């Protein structure tokens, strides 16, 4: 990672910001990607799901160790979108099987973000965490709807990638609390987040063993210039989901933003289809928030 912070005018602030980013780069280069205050249950869920020998029984025991997360999982499994039969289930293993592992990963990540927002040690960056939580839910729901309606990509994988798209931001934010003097000045932390979160997110996703497709989607989430005639992929879905999540309340602005984008063309997002996607997206956001207690 290079550290181009030329637009920071104050020399002492520039040097401190340079040192902060260089420290992050060193941590990532040796695989040190532990997130301060990250709920242990979310870490254990990730480890279990990374083990090809794991089973839903093992995962149910891990999830069941955290009552709040267990309640979230049951709530999602019994939501309208997943519980077509209307039969309510109360068994975690059955809930996990109904949801699928990717959906459980998404729920555990959402739970971790929600817990971090209320951590007293992170009070100084709470507004960043609140904003990240909100955008993560929006992008996850948008990615799910776009994947389901406009591509052959697994919607649960798209939702998980949407929930994880800001993991690099989370890493920077949680590290920033150790440098209160540096980030007392407005704009410095946001500038570092904007410049580096995608690359940092890629490093974390690789270290945590996520698929190459998900890693590349996080790394290239702001790349709207990719061209070609190939079918839509996960990179397209996440890049467009970020735009949909930010402009869903203004259809005209959204249609204008998507016009001419190769990714939108590959997803066949014409004006009429955008309206349909936004309508379903709003329903999915509402259902996801309700299930997550957000």
Rosetta blueprint (number, residue, H / E / L):
1 X L
2 X L
3 X L
4 X L
5 X L
6 X L
7 X L
8 X L
9 X L
10 X L
11 X H
12 X H
13 X H
14 X H
15 X H
16 X H
17 X H
18 X H
19 X H
20 X H
21 X H
22 X H
23 X H
24 X H
25 X H
26 X H
27 X H
28 X H
29 X H
30 X L
31 X L
32 X L
33 X L
34 X L
35 X L
36 X L
37 X L
38 X L
39 X L
40 X H
41 X H
42 X H
43 X H
44 X H
45 X H
46 X H
47 X H
48 X H
49 X H
50 X H
51 X L
52 X L
53 X L
54 X L
55 X L
56 X H
57 X H
58 X H
59 X H
60 X H
61 X H
62 X H
63 X H
64 X H
65 X L
66 X L
67 X H
68 X H
69 X H
70 X H
71 X H
72 X H
73 X H
74 X H
75 X H
76 X H
77 X H
78 X L
79 X L
80 X L
81 X L
82 X L
83 X L
84 X L
85 X L
86 X L
87 X L
88 X L
89 X L
90 X L
91 X L
92 X H
93 X H
94 X H
95 X H
96 X H
97 X H
98 X H
99 X H
100 X L
101 X H
102 X H
103 X H
104 X H
105 X H
106 X H
107 X H
108 X H
109 X H
110 X H
111 X H
112 X H
113 X H
114 X H
115 X H
116 X H
117 X H
118 X L
119 X L
120 X H
121 X H
122 X H
123 X H
124 X H
125 X H
126 X H
127 X H
128 X H
129 X H
130 X H
131 X H
132 X H
133 X H
134 X H
135 X H
136 X H
137 X H
138 X H
139 X H
140 X H
141 X H
142 X H
143 X H
144 X H
145 X H
146 X H
147 X H
148 X H
149 X H
150 X H
151 X L
152 X L
153 X L
154 X L
155 X H
156 X H
157 X H
158 X H
159 X H
160 X H
161 X H
162 X H
163 X H
164 X H
165 X L
166 X L
167 X H
168 X H
169 X H
170 X H
171 X H
172 X H
173 X H
174 X H
175 X H
176 X H
177 X L
178 X L
179 X L
180 X L
181 X L
182 X H
183 X H
184 X H
185 X L
186 X L
187 X L
188 X H
189 X H
190 X H
191 X H
192 X H
193 X H
194 X H
195 X H
196 X H
197 X H
198 X H
199 X H
200 X H
201 X H
202 X H
203 X H
204 X H
205 X H
206 X H
207 X H
208 X L
209 X L
210 X L
211 X L
212 X H
213 X H
214 X H
215 X H
216 X H
217 X H
218 X H
219 X H
220 X L
221 X L
222 X L
223 X L
224 X L
225 X L
226 X L
227 X L
228 X L
229 X L
230 X L
231 X L
232 X L
233 X L
234 X H
235 X H
236 X H
237 X H
238 X H
239 X H
240 X H
241 X H
242 X H
243 X H
244 X H
245 X H
246 X H
247 X H
248 X L
249 X L
250 X L
251 X H
252 X H
253 X H
254 X H
255 X H
256 X H
257 X H
258 X H
259 X L
260 X L
261 X L
262 X H
263 X H
264 X H
265 X H
266 X H
267 X L
268 X L
269 X L
270 X L
271 X H
272 X H
273 X H
274 X H
275 X H
276 X H
277 X H
278 X H
279 X H
280 X H
281 X H
282 X H
283 X H
284 X H
285 X H
286 X H
287 X H
288 X H
289 X H
290 X H
291 X H
292 X H
293 X L
294 X L
